[in-house]
Amino acid sequence: MYNNLSLYLPTSNTMTRLLLFILIIFSLLTGSCTSRTNKLDRSNLIPEKELISIITDLYITNGLLNIPKIRNDFARIDSISSYREVIEKHGFTKEVMDKTMKYYFIKNPKKLVKIYDQALGKLSEMDSRLQKEEVILQNRGANIWTGKDSYSYPPSRGTESAGFDIAAAVTGMYAISCSVTLFPDDQTVNPRMTAYTINPDSITTGKRYYIPSINYIKDGRPHLYSFPVRIADKSHFSLKGLLYDFDNNPDDSGKHIKIEKISFTFISGAV
């Protein structure tokens, strides 16, 4: 609902203070202190699973109320009323929440710490998902090619390599594209792009997943080629290969090609 929601999800330092603050607030919501001598029982307490979800949502609500626009829109509603709405949306009353929190504070604080830790875990998972979605949105359509803008053979000087090694940020569908002009006097056999994905931690021993390719047209005219790259396994984030590969071994004078307008773009998170 809000693009910057991740700003109000937990960080290692603030998360502990704010969640603990929320727990303390709810221990005082009844407006009077409960003596340790008062009888506290476990009847009608909020189940642990539901309590974790409520605490998680309370933290998010607290963060959202710090966004200026939202704070202004709800200026007439105090934070306690907002917290009450969160509890009621989970099917419980403020009084039941008070009773539950007081029971754990007084009778079973160690259990409360475990519940609290599970809420932190849920918040961390949500933050991780939001960060991944943000990366996807930022990368969609962006050219993340890390090599040179163009390659020419024979090279104007020295040697030239059209090899590449790219680390993809997230799983999904990508496309590697380029404009290729292969001249009739080129002496290579089956000139093409060769590419594969592989686990970056096992380059020499890992299994390679090759990208389907075709031979370049040898007519001296530029042709645009685009090859889909599917990265479905998080362990295969490295894309390696050659934009100019062939089956024989001619010297540089036997190679005559121009490769330009190279791009490697993220298309979709769906695989």
N, C-alpha and C positions, 0 to 999 in steps of 0.2 A: 504494500500500500504506500510506503514511503521509501524512496530510493536510498535515503541515508539512515535507514533503521539500524544498519550494522554499527553505526557510530554509538548506538546506545545499548549494544550488546556487550557482554563482559570483556574486560581486560583484566590481566592478572592482579593488578593492584586495586582497582576500583570495585571489582566485582564482589570481593569479600566484604568490604565496608558497606556497600549499598544493600546487598542482600541481608546482611546481619541487621542493618538499620531497619529494613522492612519487617524482619522477624520481631525485633524489639517493639516497633510501633504496634504490631498486632497483639503483642502481649499486654499492651496498655489501652487498647481500644475501648474497653468497657468503661473507662473513666474512673475505675477504682482498683486498687491493688487487691490481689487475692492472697490471703494469708496461706503460708505453707501448712497451716493446721487445718485449713478447709479441706473437706473431702473432695478429692478429684478422682473420678472413675473413667474407664475407657468406653463407656457406653455412648453410642452415637457420635464417635469421633470421625473426622474425615479420613477415609482410607488413605494409606500411604501413597499409592499411585496417584490419586486425585490431588493430594496435598502437594506433591512434587510439581504437578502441572499448574496448580494455583500459584505457587511461589514463583515459578518460571514466568507466568503471565504478569504477576505483580511487578517483577523486575522490569519487564518490557514496558509496562504501563508507566512505571516511574521514569524510565528513559524517555518515552514519548512525551510525557508532560514537561520535559525540559526543552523540547523543540519550541522555539518562540511562536511560530504560527499556531501550533496546537494549544500552547499555553494561553495564547490570546483568545482563541476560539472558545476555550473552556474556562475563561477567567472567572465566571460566576459559579463554577463547580469546584469545591475544595477537593484536595487529593484523597481525603478519606472517603468521600462519596464515590470517587473513581475506583478506589480499591474495593469498595463494597460491591460495585457493579461487576467487577471481575469475579469476585467470589460467587455472586448470584448466578452469573452465566455458567458456572460450573455446577449449579444445582444445590448450593449450600447457602446458609445464612451467615451474616457477620457474627452472630452469637455462637454458632457452631465452630466457626473459625477461631474465635477467641478461646473457646473451651479447648479446642484441639491444641492450639499453640501453648496455652498455659499448662496443659497436661504434660506436653513434651518438655517444656522448660523446667518444670518442677520434678516430674516423675521419671522422665527418661531422656535427659539431655544428650546422651551418647547416640541414641536413635535419631534425635533431631539433627545432629551433625551429619549422620549418614544420609538423611533425607535432603539436607542442604547440599551435600556433595553431589547427589544425583541431579538436583536442580542445576547446579553449576555445569554438570556434564551435558545436560540438555541445551543449556544456553551456548556452550562451546560448540556443540554440533550445529546449532542454528547459525552461529557466526561463521562457521566453516562453509556451510551451504551458501550463505549470502555472499561470501567472498568469492566462491567458485562461480556463482551466477554473475557477479560483477565482472570477473575476468572474461566470461563468455561474452557478455554485452560489449565489453571494451574491445575484444579481439575480433568480433564479427565484422567481416569485410576489411579488416586492417591487414596490410601486407607485412608479414612477419618474416620475410625472406632475409637471411643473414649473410648471404654471399654477395658477390659483385653484381652490379647492375647489368652488365653485359660481358660476353666472352666472344673472342674471335680467333679463328685458326685459318692459316698459320698465324701465330702470335707476332705482334709487331716487334717484340724483343723478348729475349729470355724464353722461359717456358710458361705454359698456361695450364691450369687445372680447373675443370668445370665440376669438381666434386663439391659436395655439400653435406653438412651435418647440422640438423636443426632440432631443437628441443621443443616439442609441442606443450602448451600450457595445460590443456584439459583434453579429455576424451571427446570425440565427436567427428564430424566430417570436415575435411579440409580439401583444398585444391591447389595443386602446383601447376602453374601456367607459364608459358613463355612463347615468344615469337622466334621462329627458327627459319633462317634462310640457308639452305644447303645447296651448294653450287654443283653443276654437272661434272666438274673436274675433280670433285672430292673422291678419294680412293678408298674410303672406309667401306667395310662390309656390314650390312645391317645397322646403320647408324640410328641411334635411338637414345632415349633416356632410360636409365636403370635406377630404380629406387626401392627401398625397403624400410620397414619399421623394425626396431629391435630394442630390447631392454638396454638402456644406457649403462647399466652396471655389469653387463656380460656381452660386450661388443664382440669378443673373439669366439665365445662359446655359445651365445644365445641363439635361439631360433629366429630366422629372418622371415618376415612376411612381405613378399614382393608386391609392388604396385603394378598392375597391368599397364603395358606400354605398347607403342606401335613404332614402326620405322618412319623416320623423317622422309618427306618427299624431296627428291633430288632434282629440282627444276630451276634453281636460282631465284626463286620468288619467296617472299616471307609468308609463312603459314603459322597461325596461332594454334598451339596445342594446350590442352588442359586435361590433367589427370586427377581423378578423385583419389583422396587418401583417407581411408577409414581407420581411425585409432579408437578401438573399443576397449583395449586392455590398458589399464593405468601403468602397467610395467613396460609398455612399449611406446614410450614417449619420444624416442629418438628416431628421426627420419634421416637416412643416409643414402647417398647414391652419387650418380654422375649424370649431368645434363647431356653429355656427349660421350656415349659408349658405343663400342663396335666390336666385331669378332676377329678382325685381323690386327696387324701391328705396323701400320705405315708410319713413316717419319713425318715430321711436322709439315714438310712441303707437300705431302699427299693429303693433308686435311684442309678443307676449305668450307668453312661454316661460320655463320654469325648468329649468336643467340642473344636476344635482348628482351626487354619488357618482362622480366622475370618476377614472379610473385608467388608467395605461399600464403594463402588466406584461409581463415576459419569461416566455415559456412554455417554449421548448425551443431548444436549440442546433441542432437538425436543421432544414434548409431543403429 
